[in-house]
Amino acid sequence: MNKEISNKAAQDRWNQRAVGAQRASAPRGSREYFDQIERHRYGYETPFIKDLLLTDLEGKSVLEIGVGNGIDASVICERADSYVGIDITRNHLDLTEQNLKQKGFRNFSLVEGDLTEFDFGEKKFDVIYSFGVMHHIAHEEDFLKRAKSLLTPDGEMRLAVYSKWSFFNAYILATWLVRNRCRVKFNLWQGHLTDASSFDNPIVVKVRSKSQYKYLLERNGFVIRKYYKRGFVQRYIPVLGRFLHPNGYTLNLLGSLFGWYHIFIVKTR
């Protein structure tokens, strides 16, 4: 799938319904809408984000690629000197702007476009952050080269991407065999379960091993500084799971073994 088709499928999907919108019952764009998504994101699904990816931002300029509802953006604006968010989806940009303005932030700017095509002029960033985006990009090598060119000499990129050897991917495989009975390609089924992707107009979904991502990053001029694996939630453990802390020792340990997300913090060579 080429860049144009990939981007169009992603825009069709998330302009229809923003990523994470299913976590909220409140009216779209209301304060409670954003608060509900935030509570689920940091209090249940991905509580590790603040501790592993959004630390040490004081005095730094940050570029976020793929802004969603602006949940992570609000944390970045609170901690960093400046924030720029880029997204190809108008719906995400509008929601992020609403969220940040409702919270009173002014140290941000939002741009619509593909990272590989947008002209930032002479602007460089201390941190480039992207959670759950690169695995949806067909032209990922161009994406990485462009990101590298936008980092300051001591800057770093912080990424989270889907993991192949994970409990959730095993669940996807089981449902593909039992529920779908292999009627569609497995990758289409992955996109359908992970991101509600249409079989007729599928988004790109790449689910890879750590070694595959490591090779991809190093081939494009990055050095891995830190690596984590996370993304094991309470519902994966029947009955007893609800008694475990979402960001506690047990679920983080299981996440380090069977988590849904690879987390890479990388610098340029």
N, C-alpha and C positions, 0 to 999 in steps of 0.2 A: 504494500500500500504506500503510495507516495504522499508527500507532505500535504498537498492540497486536499486530497481525499480524506486523509487522516484528520486534518484540522476541521474540515467541514463536518465530519461525523461527530467530532467532539463538540463543536458549536451547536449542532442540532440537538445533541443529548443534553447538554448543560444549560442551554438557553431555555429549554423546555422546563427543566427542573434543576435547581442548583444542587451541587454536591452537598450531601448532608441534610438537605431540606426535609427528608423523611424523619429526622430526629425531632422535628418541631411540630407542635399542633397549633401554635399561636399564629395569628395572621402574618403573612410574609412581610418582612421588613420592619415589624414591630420590635420594640425592645425585648419583649418576652421571647419572640422568635429567635433572636440572636442568643439570648441567655440560655434558652433550652438547648440549642445546638452546642453552645460552649460547655454547659454542664455535662452533656453526654461525651463530648470530645475529651475533656480533661478529667472528668470524674468517672469515666467508665472505659471508653473504647481505646483511647491513646493517651493515657495520663502521663506517659513518659516524655512527651514532646517538650514541655517547659524545662525539664531537668537535663535532657540530653542535647536538645537542638537550639533552644532559645536562651542559652546562658551566655554570659560574657559579651554583651552587646553594648555596654555603656560607651558612649562617644563614637560609635561606629555607624557607618552608612550601610544599609541593608537593602538588597534587591530580593524580592520574593517572586518566584515564577509559579503562577497558578494561585490565585488569591482566594478562591472559594467564597465563603461568606465573610471573610475578613476576621475570622476568629483568631488565627495566629498573628495576623497583622496588628491586632489591637495590643497583643503582648509585646510585639516588636516595637511598636510606636511608644509604648510605655518605657521600654528599656533602652532603645537605641537613640542615636542622635538624629537620624533621618531614615525614612522608609520610602521605597518605590516598589509598587506592585505592578506586574505585567501579566496580562491574561488575554487569550484570544476570544473569551466569552463575555459578551456585553452584560449578560445577566449577573455574572460573578462580580464584575467591576462595579455595577450599580449597587449591589447589595453591600459590598465592602465599603463603598463610600458612605452609604447610609449608616452602617455599623460604626465606622470610625468617627463620623461627625456627631452621631448620637452620644458617643463617649467623650466628645470634646477634643479630639486630637486634631492638630493642624500641621504636624511635621511629616506630612505624607503627600505623595503624588501617585496617581494611577494612570497607566497607559494601556491602550488596547493594541494588541499586535502579537506577532510571532517573534520570539526572542532572536531568532536567526536573521530577522529582517529589520527590526526596529533600530533606529539610529539614536544612540545615547550621547552622541558627540564625544567629548573628552571625559565624560563621567566614568569613574571607576568605583567599585564597591569593596568594602572590607569583608562583607559576608554576602554570599548568594545562597538563598534558602529555597528549597523546593520539596514539599511533602506530597508524595503520591502523584507525581506528575510525569516524571521521565519515562515511566513504564507505559505511558499513553502516547508517546511521541514516536512517530515512524522514523523521523530524521534525527535520531538521538546523537549520532556522531557530530553532525553540524551543531546541534544543541550544546554539546560539551565543548566543542572548539570555541563557540561564541561565548559561553560562560567563562571559559578560561581567559579570554581576551578582555573581559570586563572586571576581572579581579585586580585589586591592588597587589603589589609584590608580596606582601605578607598576608594577603587575604585568604579566605577559605570558603569552600562550598560545602553545604550541609544538605544531604539528600536522604530521603526515605523512599524505598521502592519495594514492590511485592517480592516475596520469597517463595521459591519453588518447593523447598523441603520444609513445609509448615503444616500445622494441624488443619488450618483452613483450606489449604490447597488439597489436602487429603480428603476433606469433606466435599469439596467441589468435585473431585474425581468420583467419589462414592455416589453423589447425586446424579452425576452424568451417566454412570453405569446403570443405576437403579431407576431413577426418575425419567431421565431423557432417553435412556437405552441407546446411547451413542448415535442418535438421529442427526445431531449437528456435530461439527468439529469441536473437539474439546476446548480449543482456544475461544471459540464463540460462546461456549457454555461458561467458561471462566469470566468473560466480560459480562455475560448476562447476570451471573450471581454477584459479582463484585461491584459492578457499576450500573446495573440495570440497562445494559447495552442491548440494542435491538439486533435481532438476527439478520434483518434486511439491511440495516445501515450500521454495522458494528464499529465501535471505537477500537483503537489499538490497545491491546493488553499484552504486556510482556512479563512473564513470571519466570524468574531466573534464579540460579544458584549464586551463592556468594562468589565463587571462583569466576563465574561468567561475568558478573558485574565488576569484579576486581580487574579482570583482563580488559574490559571495556574502558574503565577509568584510566588505567595505567597506559593503555595504548593511545589515549588522547591527552597525555601529558600531566596526569595527576598522580600525586603520592597520597596514599591512605594514611591519615594520622590516627583516626580512631574508627572502630567498627563496633556496632552493637546489633543484636537481634532482639526484637520486641514484638508484642502484639498477640498476647494470649489472654483472653478475657474470661470473666467469671462464668458465663454460660457454657463454656467448653467443659466444665466440671459439673455434672449433675448433682443437685441437692446441696453439696458442700461448697460449691463455688461461690455462692452468694455471701458466704461468711468471710471470704478472703478479700483483703484490701486490693483495689484495682491496681495500685502502684506499689504493692508490698513485695516482700521477698519471694513468696511462693510463685505468684503469677509472673514476676520478672524472671525468675529462674526457668520456669517453663517456657517463657517467651524467648529466652536466650537459646533454647533448644528447638522449640517448635513454633516460633513466632512468625507472624504474617509479614513483618517488615524487616528488610535489611536497612540499617542506618549507617551511612558513610559520612565521615567528616574528612575532607581532602584538601590538600594544598597543591599548588602548581610546582613543577620541578624547577 
